[in-house]
């Protein structure tokens, strides 16, 4: 069975890297390795590995344990979920790509782009089991925090009588364009609309519980069936138990 790569190697940083250097390295690699933009056959595995490395090295306690023992197995929480909206300052990986490669108003808010951006992100949790459990199979209970569908509005993000309408500021494009004058002439740039967050739509009467997102942060417990003969590094996919999508979109 293959050993896990060194987390510092995965992120491409030195062992004495600062928290800011680790965060910058993660942001750079997350854009490159995100499955939506990475055509490699093992794109999901690469991204999960990056996610796991950052979740450990960005946490002072986990990092100290990893530096000392080379693992965080057995530590409460283990290596887990990374909130990309926090890493990218409120923008998802797809929004970053739009701003870097000029997605902007030209197509950043098409129905396909909007559906992909609204879909709930996948979450990764590391689970340790004994050799006997790996051989015979077992059931494990995991606990984790996630964004789950809001029960008050059934995930729609709308309050009573609310409707989803085109954003009046960007006219439904999801982006606003600004023009600045300089010694070189006029310079034009596009950025996500601040009123709708790049969605192109707003809710006129948002749900008071979730603020119009259709999802709220919860702590959940989930029973996981581990099959007999599972190997180190095996990934078990549980559809619908990742982060809830925005305004009723599919969960990760």
C-alpha positions as CSV (number, residue, x, y, z in Angstrom):
1,X,0.0,0.0,0.0
2,X,1.4,3.4,-1.0
3,X,2.3,5.8,1.8
4,X,0.9,9.3,1.9
5,X,3.0,12.1,0.5
6,X,4.5,14.6,2.9
7,X,2.0,17.4,3.4
8,X,4.7,20.1,3.0
9,X,5.6,18.5,-0.4
10,X,2.0,18.5,-1.4
11,X,1.7,22.2,-0.8
12,X,5.2,22.9,-2.1
13,X,6.4,24.8,1.0
14,X,9.3,24.5,3.4
15,X,8.8,23.0,6.8
16,X,9.4,26.4,8.4
17,X,6.8,28.1,6.2
18,X,4.6,30.7,7.9
19,X,0.8,30.5,8.0
20,X,0.5,33.1,5.3
21,X,2.9,31.3,3.0
22,X,0.9,28.0,3.5
23,X,-2.3,29.8,2.7
24,X,-0.9,31.5,-0.4
25,X,0.5,28.1,-1.6
26,X,-2.8,26.4,-1.1
27,X,-4.7,29.1,-3.0
28,X,-2.4,28.8,-5.9
29,X,-2.5,25.0,-6.1
30,X,-6.3,24.9,-5.4
31,X,-6.9,26.9,-8.6
32,X,-4.6,24.6,-10.6
33,X,-5.9,21.3,-9.2
34,X,-9.6,21.9,-8.9
35,X,-11.4,19.0,-10.7
36,X,-13.5,21.4,-12.8
37,X,-10.2,22.7,-14.4
38,X,-7.9,19.7,-14.0
39,X,-8.2,17.1,-16.8
40,X,-5.9,14.5,-15.1
41,X,-7.5,11.1,-14.5
42,X,-6.8,11.4,-10.8
43,X,-7.9,15.0,-10.5
44,X,-10.3,14.3,-7.6
45,X,-7.6,12.4,-5.7
46,X,-5.1,15.3,-6.3
47,X,-7.6,17.8,-5.0
48,X,-8.5,15.7,-1.9
49,X,-4.8,15.3,-1.1
50,X,-4.3,19.1,-1.3
51,X,-7.4,19.7,0.8
52,X,-6.1,17.2,3.5
53,X,-2.6,18.7,3.5
54,X,-3.9,22.2,4.0
55,X,-6.4,21.2,6.7
56,X,-3.5,19.9,8.8
57,X,-0.8,22.5,8.2
58,X,-3.2,25.4,8.6
59,X,-4.1,24.2,12.1
60,X,-1.5,25.0,14.7
61,X,-2.3,21.9,16.9
62,X,-2.5,19.5,14.0
63,X,0.6,20.9,12.4
64,X,2.6,20.5,15.7
65,X,1.4,16.9,16.0
66,X,2.3,16.2,12.3
67,X,5.7,17.7,12.7
68,X,6.4,15.5,15.7
69,X,4.8,12.2,14.7
70,X,4.3,12.5,11.0
71,X,0.6,11.9,11.3
72,X,-2.6,13.3,12.9
73,X,-4.4,9.9,13.0
74,X,-6.3,9.6,16.2
75,X,-6.5,13.4,16.8
76,X,-10.0,14.7,17.3
77,X,-11.2,16.1,13.9
78,X,-8.3,14.5,12.0
79,X,-7.7,16.1,8.7
80,X,-11.0,17.5,7.4
81,X,-12.9,20.1,5.5
82,X,-11.5,23.3,4.1
83,X,-13.8,26.3,3.7
84,X,-12.8,27.7,0.3
85,X,-14.9,30.8,0.7
86,X,-12.7,31.7,3.6
87,X,-9.4,30.9,1.8
88,X,-10.5,33.0,-1.3
89,X,-12.0,35.9,0.7
90,X,-15.6,35.0,-0.1
91,X,-15.0,33.8,-3.6
92,X,-15.1,30.2,-4.8
93,X,-12.5,28.6,-7.0
94,X,-14.7,29.2,-10.1
95,X,-15.0,32.9,-9.3
96,X,-11.3,33.1,-9.0
97,X,-10.9,31.5,-12.5
98,X,-13.4,34.0,-13.9
99,X,-11.4,36.9,-12.6
100,X,-8.1,35.5,-13.7
101,X,-9.0,34.4,-17.2
102,X,-11.5,37.1,-18.0
103,X,-14.7,35.1,-17.5
104,X,-16.5,38.3,-16.4
105,X,-19.7,39.4,-17.9
106,X,-18.9,37.6,-21.2
107,X,-20.1,34.3,-19.8
108,X,-19.5,34.1,-16.0
109,X,-23.2,34.0,-15.3
110,X,-24.5,31.6,-17.9
111,X,-27.0,29.0,-16.7
112,X,-24.3,26.3,-16.8
113,X,-21.8,28.4,-15.0
114,X,-24.4,29.5,-12.4
115,X,-25.5,25.9,-11.8
116,X,-21.9,24.7,-11.3
117,X,-21.1,27.6,-9.0
118,X,-24.2,27.0,-6.9
119,X,-23.5,23.3,-6.4
120,X,-22.4,22.3,-2.9
121,X,-18.7,21.6,-2.5
122,X,-17.3,18.2,-1.7
123,X,-15.9,17.6,1.7
124,X,-13.1,15.2,2.7
125,X,-12.6,13.6,6.1
126,X,-9.8,11.3,7.1
127,X,-10.8,8.1,8.9
128,X,-8.5,5.6,10.7
129,X,-9.4,2.0,11.2
130,X,-7.6,-1.1,12.6
131,X,-6.1,-3.8,10.4
132,X,-8.8,-6.2,11.5
133,X,-11.6,-3.7,10.6
134,X,-10.0,-3.2,7.2
135,X,-10.0,-6.9,6.6
136,X,-13.6,-7.7,7.8
137,X,-15.3,-4.4,7.2
138,X,-17.0,-2.2,9.8
139,X,-19.4,0.6,10.6
140,X,-17.9,3.9,11.8
141,X,-19.7,7.0,13.1
142,X,-18.2,10.4,12.0
143,X,-19.1,13.8,13.2
144,X,-18.5,17.0,11.2
145,X,-19.6,20.5,10.6
146,X,-21.2,21.4,7.2
147,X,-23.5,23.8,5.5
148,X,-26.9,21.9,5.4
149,X,-30.2,22.9,3.7
150,X,-32.1,25.4,5.7
151,X,-35.2,23.8,7.2
152,X,-37.2,27.0,7.5
153,X,-37.2,27.7,3.7
154,X,-36.5,24.1,2.5
155,X,-33.3,25.2,1.0
156,X,-34.8,27.8,-1.3
157,X,-33.4,30.9,0.5
158,X,-36.8,32.6,0.1
159,X,-39.1,33.9,2.9
160,X,-42.8,33.8,2.6
161,X,-43.9,35.2,-0.7
162,X,-40.4,35.7,-1.8
163,X,-39.2,35.4,-5.4
164,X,-35.8,35.2,-7.2
165,X,-35.3,38.0,-9.6
166,X,-32.6,39.4,-11.9
167,X,-30.2,41.6,-10.0
168,X,-31.0,45.3,-10.9
169,X,-27.4,46.4,-10.4
170,X,-25.8,44.0,-12.9
171,X,-28.9,43.3,-15.0
172,X,-28.5,39.6,-14.3
173,X,-25.0,39.2,-15.7
174,X,-23.4,38.7,-12.3
175,X,-20.6,41.1,-13.0
176,X,-20.2,44.9,-13.0
177,X,-17.7,46.8,-15.3
178,X,-15.8,49.8,-14.2
179,X,-13.8,52.2,-16.4
180,X,-10.9,54.2,-15.1
181,X,-8.9,56.9,-16.9
182,X,-5.1,56.8,-16.8
183,X,-2.2,58.2,-18.6
184,X,-2.4,55.2,-20.9
185,X,-6.1,55.9,-21.7
186,X,-9.2,54.2,-20.4
187,X,-8.9,50.9,-18.5
188,X,-11.9,48.6,-18.2
189,X,-12.2,45.8,-15.6
190,X,-15.0,43.4,-14.5
191,X,-15.6,42.1,-11.1
192,X,-18.4,40.0,-9.4
193,X,-21.4,42.1,-8.6
194,X,-21.4,43.1,-4.9
195,X,-25.2,43.1,-4.7
196,X,-25.7,39.5,-5.9
197,X,-22.2,38.0,-5.3
198,X,-21.8,37.2,-9.0
199,X,-25.1,35.1,-9.1
200,X,-27.0,37.5,-11.4
201,X,-30.1,37.0,-9.2
202,X,-31.3,38.3,-5.9
203,X,-34.2,37.2,-3.6
204,X,-36.6,40.1,-2.9
205,X,-37.8,38.5,0.5
206,X,-34.9,36.4,1.8
207,X,-35.4,33.7,4.5
208,X,-34.7,35.3,7.9
209,X,-33.0,32.1,9.2
210,X,-30.4,31.6,6.4
211,X,-30.2,35.1,5.0
212,X,-31.3,34.0,1.5
213,X,-28.5,31.4,1.0
214,X,-30.8,28.4,1.5
215,X,-28.3,26.7,3.9
216,X,-27.1,27.0,7.4
217,X,-24.1,25.7,9.4
218,X,-24.8,22.5,11.4
219,X,-23.0,19.8,13.3
220,X,-23.9,16.3,12.1
221,X,-23.2,12.6,12.8
222,X,-23.1,10.1,10.0
223,X,-22.7,6.3,10.0
224,X,-20.3,5.1,7.4
225,X,-20.1,1.5,6.1
226,X,-16.5,0.5,5.4
227,X,-16.3,-2.5,3.1
228,X,-14.2,-5.5,3.8
229,X,-10.7,-5.4,2.2
230,X,-10.5,-1.6,2.0
231,X,-6.9,-0.4,1.3
232,X,-5.0,2.6,2.6
233,X,-5.9,5.8,0.8
234,X,-9.3,4.4,-0.5
235,X,-12.0,7.0,-0.9
236,X,-15.6,6.3,0.0
237,X,-18.1,8.7,-1.7
238,X,-21.3,9.6,0.1
239,X,-23.4,11.6,-2.2
240,X,-25.5,14.3,-0.7
241,X,-23.7,14.5,2.6
242,X,-21.2,17.3,1.6
243,X,-21.9,21.0,1.6
244,X,-25.4,21.9,0.7
245,X,-25.8,23.8,-2.6
246,X,-26.7,27.5,-2.8
247,X,-30.5,28.1,-2.9
248,X,-31.5,24.5,-3.3
249,X,-28.7,23.3,-5.6
250,X,-27.3,19.8,-5.2
251,X,-25.2,18.9,-2.2
252,X,-21.6,17.7,-2.5
